Amino acid sequence: MTREPSSAPQPRAPAEAPCPAERAAAFVARETAVACPPFVPEVRLHLATEVTPLWHATEAALARAGVPPPYWAFAWAGGQALARYLLDHPAAVSGKRVLDLAAGGGVVAIAAVRAGAASVSAADIDPFAAAALELNAALNGVVVEVIAEDLTASAARGAWDVIVAGDVCYERAMVDRVLPWLRRQAGSAVAVLVGDPGRSYCPSEGVEELARYLVPTSLDLEGREQRETRVLRLLPTPADPEVASTPDGE
């Protein structure tokens, strides 16, 4: 007598849970829309369409897993100005090795690739920013090495010719950590370029202004529709310069 094969469902192996990087990428894709920053229309990014919902979504994740605020989801004025400068002045990075520090969503890194950099690395300690960097690089068809670690914690000097940093002077703790590291890099023949939309803690000494723009901004983010934003070259100095003590933009 022949026996018919059993039609009972066979047990399935349990599906593997997504890794943290996959969860972060899914979060970025779900909570953003693809758009072009107004001052850098050549670049496409995964951006928040509304400030409050994404901020609240990330705060909920923060309560569960220690996720930082979603700075990566917005095209800040300093980054837009710096990206614009690189696209309009490609000689600044063409054929050079570039690091985008505190890169966020990577608008400056992507602009550096578009401007002809030999290689571009983008560093950010936020895993959601790292995920956004990967997605945005793919979206623009460029190759960017993503570094998910705090480079400023090391005294080692990397193999870079140019370091770019958009809008890193927004709070004292950030400046106290980042500025001395950038000064050391500038002292080793590395060109260090910073985008600053008038933040309170941007150094007033030891900088050279390269360009000045009026960058469109969000009322929700900046309380105004545009900000005057400078592109600065940071110079090596023997001591950290004084910083302005007035509120942003005043």
C-alpha positions as CSV (number, residue, x, y, z in Angstrom):
1,M,0.0,0.0,0.0
2,T,1.3,3.4,-0.9
3,R,1.2,6.3,1.5
4,E,0.3,9.8,0.4
5,P,2.8,12.5,1.5
6,S,1.6,14.3,4.6
7,S,-0.1,17.6,3.9
8,A,0.4,18.8,7.4
9,P,2.4,22.1,7.5
10,Q,6.1,21.6,8.2
11,P,7.7,23.5,11.0
12,R,9.6,26.6,9.9
13,A,12.8,27.7,11.2
14,P,12.3,30.9,13.3
15,A,13.1,34.1,11.3
16,E,16.2,35.9,12.3
17,A,15.5,39.1,14.1
18,P,16.8,42.2,12.2
19,C,20.1,43.5,13.4
20,P,20.4,47.0,15.0
21,A,21.7,48.5,11.7
22,E,18.7,47.0,9.8
23,R,16.3,48.4,12.4
24,A,17.9,51.8,12.2
25,A,17.7,51.8,8.4
26,A,14.0,50.7,8.5
27,F,13.3,53.6,11.0
28,V,15.0,56.2,8.8
29,A,13.1,55.0,5.7
30,R,9.8,54.9,7.5
31,E,10.0,58.2,9.2
32,T,11.3,60.3,6.3
33,A,10.7,61.3,2.7
34,V,13.1,61.8,-0.1
35,A,13.6,65.5,-0.8
36,C,16.3,68.0,-1.9
37,P,17.7,70.6,0.6
38,P,16.7,74.1,-0.7
39,F,20.2,75.4,-1.0
40,V,21.7,72.2,-2.4
41,P,19.1,70.9,-4.9
42,E,21.7,68.7,-6.6
43,V,21.6,66.3,-3.5
44,R,18.7,64.1,-2.5
45,L,18.3,63.1,1.1
46,H,15.9,61.2,3.4
47,L,14.5,64.1,5.4
48,A,11.8,64.7,8.0
49,T,8.9,66.4,6.4
50,E,7.6,67.6,9.8
51,V,9.8,68.3,12.8
52,T,7.5,67.3,15.7
53,P,6.3,63.8,14.7
54,L,9.8,62.5,14.0
55,W,11.2,64.1,17.1
56,H,8.5,62.4,19.2
57,A,9.1,59.1,17.4
58,T,12.8,59.3,18.2
59,E,12.1,60.4,21.8
60,A,10.0,57.2,22.2
61,A,12.9,55.2,20.9
62,L,15.2,57.1,23.2
63,A,13.1,56.0,26.2
64,R,13.6,52.4,25.1
65,A,17.1,52.3,23.7
66,G,19.0,55.5,24.3
67,V,18.5,57.0,20.8
68,P,19.8,60.6,20.5
69,P,17.7,63.3,18.9
70,P,17.3,63.0,15.1
71,Y,19.7,65.7,14.0
72,W,20.5,63.6,10.9
73,A,16.9,64.1,9.6
74,F,17.3,67.8,8.9
75,A,19.4,69.7,6.4
76,W,20.9,72.3,8.8
77,A,22.1,75.6,7.5
78,G,25.8,75.0,8.2
79,G,25.8,71.8,6.3
80,Q,23.9,73.2,3.4
81,A,26.3,76.2,3.1
82,L,29.4,73.9,3.3
83,A,28.0,71.6,0.7
84,R,27.2,74.5,-1.6
85,Y,30.7,75.8,-1.2
86,L,32.2,72.5,-2.2
87,L,30.0,72.1,-5.2
88,D,30.8,75.7,-6.3
89,H,34.5,75.4,-5.5
90,P,35.5,71.8,-6.3
91,A,39.2,72.6,-6.2
92,A,38.8,72.6,-2.4
93,V,38.4,68.8,-2.4
94,S,39.0,67.5,-5.9
95,G,41.4,64.6,-5.9
96,K,41.7,64.8,-2.1
97,R,40.8,62.5,0.8
98,V,38.0,64.0,2.8
99,L,36.4,63.4,6.2
100,D,33.0,64.7,7.1
101,L,32.9,64.9,10.9
102,A,29.6,64.7,12.7
103,A,28.1,64.1,9.3
104,G,24.5,63.6,10.1
105,G,22.6,62.7,7.0
106,G,25.7,63.3,4.9
107,V,24.9,66.3,2.7
108,V,28.4,67.6,2.9
109,A,30.0,64.2,2.3
110,I,27.8,63.6,-0.8
111,A,28.7,67.1,-2.1
112,A,32.4,66.3,-1.6
113,V,32.1,63.2,-3.7
114,R,30.2,65.2,-6.4
115,A,33.0,67.8,-6.3
116,G,35.6,65.1,-7.3
117,A,37.1,64.1,-4.0
118,A,39.4,61.0,-4.3
119,S,37.7,59.4,-1.3
120,V,35.1,60.5,1.3
121,S,34.6,59.2,4.8
122,A,31.7,60.3,7.0
123,A,31.8,59.9,10.8
124,D,28.9,60.1,13.2
125,I,28.3,58.3,16.5
126,D,24.5,58.1,16.2
127,P,23.6,54.7,14.7
128,F,20.5,56.3,13.0
129,A,22.8,58.9,11.4
130,A,25.0,56.0,10.1
131,A,21.9,54.4,8.7
132,A,20.8,57.6,7.0
133,L,24.3,58.1,5.6
134,E,24.2,54.7,4.0
135,L,20.7,55.3,2.5
136,N,21.6,58.8,1.3
137,A,24.8,57.7,-0.3
138,A,23.0,55.0,-2.2
139,L,20.2,57.4,-3.1
140,N,22.7,59.7,-4.8
141,G,24.8,56.9,-6.4
142,V,28.0,57.7,-4.5
143,V,30.4,55.8,-2.4
144,V,31.0,57.1,1.2
145,E,32.8,55.2,3.9
146,V,30.7,55.4,7.1
147,I,32.6,55.6,10.4
148,A,30.3,54.9,13.4
149,E,32.8,56.0,16.1
150,D,33.9,59.1,17.9
151,L,37.1,60.1,16.1
152,T,37.7,63.0,18.5
153,A,38.3,60.5,21.4
154,S,41.6,59.4,19.7
155,A,44.8,61.4,19.4
156,A,45.7,59.6,16.2
157,R,45.7,61.6,13.0
158,G,43.8,60.1,10.1
159,A,44.9,60.0,6.4
160,W,42.8,63.0,5.3
161,D,43.7,66.0,3.3
162,V,40.5,67.9,4.1
163,I,38.1,67.7,7.1
164,V,34.6,69.3,6.8
165,A,32.2,69.9,9.6
166,G,28.8,71.5,9.1
167,D,27.1,73.2,12.1
168,V,29.1,71.6,15.0
169,C,29.2,74.8,17.2
170,Y,25.6,74.7,18.5
171,E,26.4,73.8,22.2
172,R,29.4,74.2,24.5
173,A,29.9,70.6,25.3
174,M,30.1,69.7,21.6
175,V,32.6,72.5,20.9
176,D,34.8,71.6,23.9
177,R,35.1,68.1,22.5
178,V,35.4,68.8,18.8
179,L,37.2,72.1,18.4
180,P,40.6,71.1,20.0
181,W,40.6,67.9,17.9
182,L,39.9,70.0,14.7
183,R,42.7,72.5,15.7
184,R,45.2,69.6,16.0
185,Q,44.2,68.3,12.6
186,A,44.6,71.8,11.1
187,G,48.0,71.9,12.7
188,S,49.1,68.9,10.6
189,A,48.6,70.5,7.2
190,V,45.0,69.3,7.0
191,A,42.4,71.8,5.6
192,V,39.6,72.1,8.1
193,L,36.4,73.7,6.8
194,V,33.4,74.5,9.0
195,G,29.9,75.7,8.2
196,D,28.5,78.1,10.8
197,P,25.0,79.9,10.8
198,G,25.9,82.2,13.6
199,R,26.0,79.7,16.5
200,S,26.9,81.1,19.9
201,Y,30.0,78.9,20.3
202,C,31.7,79.3,17.0
203,P,35.2,80.6,17.5
204,S,35.7,84.2,16.7
205,E,39.5,83.9,16.4
206,G,41.7,81.6,14.4
207,V,39.3,81.4,11.5
208,E,39.4,82.6,7.9
209,E,36.1,83.3,6.2
210,L,35.9,81.7,2.7
211,A,32.2,82.4,1.8
212,R,29.0,83.8,3.2
213,Y,25.5,82.7,2.1
214,L,21.8,83.3,3.0
215,V,20.5,79.8,3.5
216,P,16.8,79.0,3.6
217,T,15.8,77.4,6.9
218,S,12.8,76.0,8.7
219,L,10.8,78.2,11.1
220,D,10.3,75.1,13.3
221,L,14.0,74.5,13.5
222,E,15.5,77.9,13.5
223,G,12.7,80.3,14.2
224,R,13.4,82.1,11.0
225,E,13.1,81.5,7.2
226,Q,16.8,82.1,6.4
227,R,20.1,82.3,8.2
228,E,23.3,84.1,7.2
229,T,25.8,81.3,7.2
230,R,29.6,81.4,6.8
231,V,32.0,78.9,5.5
232,L,35.2,79.1,7.6
233,R,38.7,77.6,7.4
234,L,39.8,76.7,10.9
235,L,43.4,77.7,11.6
236,P,45.8,76.0,14.0
237,T,46.3,78.1,17.1
238,P,48.3,77.5,20.3
239,A,45.2,77.9,22.5
240,D,41.5,77.6,22.0
241,P,40.1,81.0,21.0
242,E,37.4,82.8,22.9
243,V,33.8,82.1,21.9
244,A,31.0,84.6,21.6
245,S,28.6,84.6,24.6
246,T,25.5,86.0,22.8
247,P,22.5,83.9,21.8
248,D,22.3,82.5,18.3
249,G,22.1,85.1,15.7
250,E,22.2,88.0,18.1
